[in-house]
Amino acid sequence: MRSEHVYRALTRIPNRFRLCQATARVTRVTHMPQTRTEDTVNNVLGDISKGKHGNVFEPVAIKPTPALDIITF
């Protein structure tokens, strides 16, 4: 079942939105016209859960620079 593939892939990419993006990108690259798209998506989710397509890193929050109240020259 596809839901099992999704839950396994969520262990590698915990953010569902990023998992969807990664799955769509890899599916576009690896899909062959002779196969069903559903089978390709299932294979991609399986590959992501095995770690074949790398990890998606969450961006690190950057602290804003402190505001300068008075600028003197």
Secondary structure by P-SEA (a helix, b strand, c coil): caaaaaaaaaaacccaaaaaaaaaaaaaacccccccaaaaaaaaaaaaaacccbbbbcccccccccccccccc
